[in-house]
Amino acid sequence: MAEHSLLVEEIFARQNPGLPVKWRLAALLHDAPEYVIGDMISPVKAAVGAGYGELDARLAAAVHLRFGLLTVLLTGEEGDQGCRPAVGLGRGGADRGLFGRGGGPVLW
């Protein structure tokens, strides 16, 4: 997971040069909840149900708050755009991310 997070941060920085450092930190921390609850494959997350997503969101908000970031960042398919290249470089799956298309992070 650590290697994946570093790859995502590097790819994000290359795709979005000139953005403030806080967005690189957000990229680095994009899977922080998995440090607490473990990295589960998507079918397991789906089997757990809505409770998994709620827990993940709450943990992500707590981590972001601790590091001075916005507590809600883009999630879902659009957000995966920054994560997908790193997935191809050595991670089995991803179901959330921080990055929108083109202009860097997108906020809700």
NUMI-435247 format. One record per residue (C-alpha): chain; x, y, z; residue in one letter. Coordinates in steps of 0.05 Angstrom, whole numbers, plus 32768, in hexadecimal, padded with zeros to 4 digits. Example, Ala and Ser with C-alpha at 12.3 -4.5 7.8 and 13.67 -1.06 7.14 Angstrom:
! NUMI-435247
A,80F6,7FA6,809C,a
A,8111,7FEB,808F,s
//
This chain:
! NUMI-435247
A,8000,8000,8000,m
A,8039,8031,8010,a
A,8059,8026,7FCC,e
A,8016,8030,7FAA,h
A,800B,8071,7FD0,s
A,804F,808C,7FBC,l
A,8042,807A,7F73,l
A,7FFE,809D,7F74,v
A,801E,80DB,7F91,e
A,8055,80DC,7F5D,e
A,8025,80D0,7F23,i
A,7FF6,8105,7F3E,f
A,802E,8138,7F44,a
A,8045,812B,7EFD,r
A,7FFE,8131,7EE2,q
A,7FF1,8171,7F0A,n
A,8031,819A,7F0D,p
A,802D,81DB,7F33,g
A,7FF5,81C7,7F63,l
A,7FFF,81D8,7FAD,p
A,8024,81A4,7FD7,v
A,7FE4,8195,7FFE,k
A,7FC7,8171,7FC1,w
A,8005,8145,7FBD,r
A,7FFB,8134,8006,l
A,7FB2,8123,7FF7,a
A,7FCA,80F5,7FC0,a
A,7FFB,80D4,7FEF,l
A,7FC5,80C9,8023,l
A,7F8E,80B2,7FF2,h
A,7F8B,806B,800F,d
A,7F99,807E,8058,a
A,7F59,805C,8072,p
A,7F73,801A,8058,e
A,7FAD,801F,808A,y
A,7F79,801B,80C1,v
A,7F47,7FE9,80A4,i
A,7F73,7FC3,8074,g
A,7F74,7FC0,8028,d
A,7F39,7F97,8011,m
A,7F27,7F85,7FCA,i
A,7EE9,7FA7,7FAD,s
A,7EBC,7F69,7FB1,p
A,7EC8,7F65,7FFC,v
A,7EBA,7FAF,8004,k
A,7E79,7FA5,7FDE,a
A,7E66,7F69,800A,a
A,7E72,7F92,8049,v
A,7E40,7FC5,802E,g
A,7E35,800F,8037,a
A,7E55,800D,807C,g
A,7E99,8003,805D,y
A,7E94,8041,8032,g
A,7E7C,806A,806D,e
A,7EB5,8052,8099,l
A,7EE7,8060,8061,d
A,7ECC,80A6,8058,a
A,7ECF,80B5,80A2,r
A,7F16,809C,80A9,l
A,7F2C,80C3,806B,a
A,7F0C,8103,8087,a
A,7F30,80F8,80CA,a
A,7F74,80EF,80A7,v
A,7F68,812B,807A,h
A,7F55,8156,80B6,l
A,7F93,8140,80DC,r
A,7FBF,8155,80A1,f
A,7F9B,8197,8093,g
A,7F77,8181,8054,l
A,7F2F,8188,8040,l
A,7F07,814F,805E,t
A,7EE1,813D,801F,v
A,7F04,8132,7FDC,l
A,7EEA,8115,7F9B,l
A,7EDD,80CA,7F9F,t
A,7EC2,8097,7F6E,g
A,7ED1,8087,7F25,e
A,7EE7,80CE,7F11,e
A,7F15,80D0,7F4D,g
A,7F37,8090,7F38,d
A,7F59,80B2,7EFD,q
A,7F97,80C3,7F26,g
A,7F99,807F,7F47,c
A,7F92,8052,7F0A,r
A,7FD9,805A,7EEF,p
A,7FF6,8045,7F33,a
A,7FC6,800B,7F36,v
A,7FE4,7FF2,7EF5,g
A,8029,7FF8,7F14,l
A,801D,7FC6,7F4B,g
A,7FDC,7FC9,7F71,r
A,7FA3,7F9A,7F68,g
A,7F68,7FCA,7F6A,g
A,7F4F,800F,7F7D,a
A,7F0A,8029,7F8A,d
A,7F16,8071,7F9D,r
A,7F45,80AA,7F91,g
A,7F4F,80F4,7F97,l
A,7F5A,810D,7F51,f
A,7F2D,812C,7F1E,g
A,7F3D,8133,7ED4,r
A,7F6A,8169,7EBB,g
A,7F6B,819F,7EF0,g
A,7F81,8179,7F2D,g
A,7F57,8167,7F69,p
A,7F0D,8172,7F64,v
A,7EE4,8182,7FA2,l
A,7E9C,816F,7FB0,w
//
